[in-house]
Amino acid sequence: MKKRFTFQCWNCEKTYTLFREITKEQKISVACPYCNTEAVVDLDPFRKEKKVVSLVRGDGDDEQSLGVELELPEIIPTQKPE
């Protein structure tokens, strides 16, 4: 599902919003509408492991596993592509 995100350009430092679908990919590419510069967003720093507990009725053991969720800031910084 696409959602509106706010990005800050690494080149001109202006902020802009784009509709993007952020998936489990580690990096996404965006282009600044002001200076038309390509940028990369690295999602690794925003990944947080979360313990998930699954309860099954009639089973005495609770199943625990680690899930990953993204905790994105209000303004997502971009980086120069390598």
C-alpha positions in Angstrom: 0.0 0.0 0.0 1.4 3.4 -1.0 1.7 6.1 1.7 2.9 9.7 1.6 6.4 10.1 3.1 8.5 13.3 3.6 12.1 13.2 2.4 15.0 15.6 2.8 17.3 16.0 -0.2 21.0 15.3 0.4 21.9 17.9 -2.2 19.7 21.0 -1.8 18.4 20.1 1.7 14.8 20.9 0.8 12.0 18.6 2.0 9.4 17.1 -0.3 6.7 14.5 -0.1 6.2 11.5 -2.4 3.8 8.6 -2.5 5.9 5.5 -2.0 5.4 1.9 -1.1 8.1 1.1 1.4 8.7 -2.7 1.5 11.3 -4.8 3.2 14.0 -3.7 0.7 17.1 -2.2 2.3 17.4 0.8 0.0 14.9 2.7 -2.2 15.6 5.3 -4.8 13.9 8.7 -5.0 14.5 11.9 -7.1 14.3 15.4 -5.6 11.6 17.5 -7.5 13.5 20.7 -6.8 17.1 20.0 -8.0 16.3 16.8 -9.9 19.0 14.9 -8.1 18.8 11.1 -7.6 19.0 10.0 -4.0 19.0 6.7 -2.0 17.2 6.0 1.2 18.8 3.4 3.4 16.2 1.8 5.6 18.6 -0.3 7.8 19.0 2.3 10.5 15.2 2.4 11.0 14.7 -1.4 11.3 13.8 -2.5 14.8 13.4 -6.1 15.8 10.2 -6.8 17.7 9.4 -10.0 19.6 6.1 -11.5 18.4 4.3 -14.0 20.6 1.8 -16.4 18.9 -0.7 -18.1 21.1 -2.3 -21.3 19.9 -5.4 -22.5 21.8 -4.8 -25.8 23.6 -1.1 -25.6 23.3 0.9 -25.0 26.5 3.9 -23.5 24.7 3.8 -20.0 23.4 5.7 -19.5 20.1 8.0 -16.5 20.1 9.7 -15.2 17.0 11.4 -12.0 16.0 9.7 -9.7 13.5 11.1 -6.6 11.9 9.3 -3.3 11.7 10.3 0.1 10.5 10.3 3.1 12.8 10.7 5.9 10.3 11.2 9.6 11.3 8.8 12.3 10.3 11.4 13.5 7.7 13.4 10.7 6.1 17.0 11.7 5.2 18.4 10.8 1.8 22.0 10.0 0.7 24.1 10.5 -2.4 24.0 7.3 -4.5 27.2 5.3 -4.6 
